[in-house]
Amino acid sequence: MSGPARRDVASPDISGSDRGVLVTLADLTCETCGSYVHPFLDRCPGCDAQRRSLYEALLADPTLDMRALAADPAVVQAAAESIRRATLTSTRRGLGSRQATRPDLESAGVVDAAAMIDYVCDGLTYRLRGVAEAQAAPIDGAIRAAPDALVLSTARGHRTLAGVPAWSILGACPRSAVTRRIPDWNGVSFRGSPVAAVAGVARGDLLVIHATGQGIAAFSVANPSGLFATRATPSHYEEVARWIGLFAITVSEARWRNRGVEQYAKELGLLPDVGRESAPSGDGGSPLPGTASPAGRTVREALAELEELRAGGLVTDTEYDQKRREILRRL
């Protein structure tokens, strides 16, 4: 994530404030490759550079000063540059009027990461790999932000391919000289121990790593192929990684405050969750596209997750009713 000035990401100010632990954009960004790194992790999932995890500090004080983060001058400056480049790019490509609303940095005083994702990605088509378990080939699709999830859809947005809960995102790694190791990526590191991935991923311009009900997974984003395909520059993917990261940490912080830091780490699959109820085999249930299976979750948690998906517009009423019946059959 080039652009904003960085201070030492290994030594964030964890002294706290009236609003919680003080964290800046630099604290969430790998100095080596520019990836967004979840604050619980002790190594960058993009380049494997060692980092200082904030997990122990957040056990003592689980609140981050999110307003200070969103108003960080480095964040505001990066947002202004992203908006300018995205506007110029759409004009040069003749994309016409944007569907996404231009984020208003002046009156708000803070950066809305979800609005930034929508604006920067508006009108672009990406080659997506690994967005669904059954995906056998790359899919041309689009990226947008729902209230609490990253939504991957077909190119024209007619069909949702996957909904990735923002709280589950552990890393967003743009391709660089260092992150060319993406094909060899095999997991994340927490408390000095590796947490293995459930499957490898294909090379791309951006790798998004997230937790699922089965383990750690990832999908890759790249430019589409074809003579007339619009292609984004490497700096574009650095910007997308930045705003996905800021969006993810905003939703994640709210989740671990509500559920507890340790419980949230268990939901991410970073800590074992002994005694958690599993779904019986042969119940006829199947996960929604791009969502985790309810296996390994309590009925209450599965229902809460389903409510979040519906609130974010990631499932239809019919899908909601079907999955709710399947979950309740476990009682």
TAJOTA-V916440 format. One record per pair of residues at least 12 apart in sequence whose ideal C-beta (glycine too) atoms are under 6 Angstrom apart, sorted by the first residue. I is the first residue (numbers start at 0). J is the second residue. Records with the same first field share a line. If there is no record, write none. Layout:
BEGIN
I=J, J
END
This chain:
BEGIN
0=28, 33, 237, 240, 241
1=237
2=77, 80
3=24, 73, 76, 77
4=73
5=25
6=25
8=25, 26, 30
9=51
11=26
13=56
15=60
16=64
18=64
19=62, 63, 64
20=60, 63
21=64
22=63, 68
23=71
24=71, 73, 74
27=244
29=43, 48
31=46, 48, 177
32=45, 46, 175, 177, 178
33=173, 237
34=170, 172
35=171, 240, 244
36=170
37=169
38=53
39=52, 54
40=187, 189
41=188
42=188
44=170, 187, 208
45=172, 178
46=177, 178
57=260
58=260
61=255, 256, 260
63=252
65=252
69=109, 110
70=109
74=110
75=110
78=104, 110, 115
81=119, 238
85=118, 119
89=122
92=229
94=122
97=121
98=121
99=117, 118, 121
102=114, 115, 118
112=242, 245, 246
113=144, 246
115=242
116=144, 242
117=143, 144
119=238
120=142
124=139, 154, 223
125=220
126=221, 223
127=140, 151
128=201, 219
129=200, 218
130=151, 160, 161, 218, 289
131=161, 288, 289
139=154, 223
140=152, 153, 154, 160
141=154, 156
144=246
145=311, 312
146=311
147=165, 250, 307, 311
148=162, 164, 165, 311, 313
149=163
150=162
161=288, 289
162=289, 290, 308, 313
163=209
165=246, 247, 250
166=250, 251, 254
167=209, 210
168=209, 247
169=187, 208
170=208
171=207, 240, 243, 244
172=206
173=205, 236, 237, 240
174=204
181=202, 206
182=202
186=215
187=215
189=269
194=215, 269
196=215
197=213, 214, 216
200=217, 219
201=219
203=219, 220, 221
204=221, 236
205=220, 236, 240
206=219
210=267, 268
211=291
212=291, 292, 294, 295
214=268
275=295
276=297
277=294, 295
278=293, 294, 329
284=325
287=314
293=326
298=326, 329
301=326
302=326
305=322
END
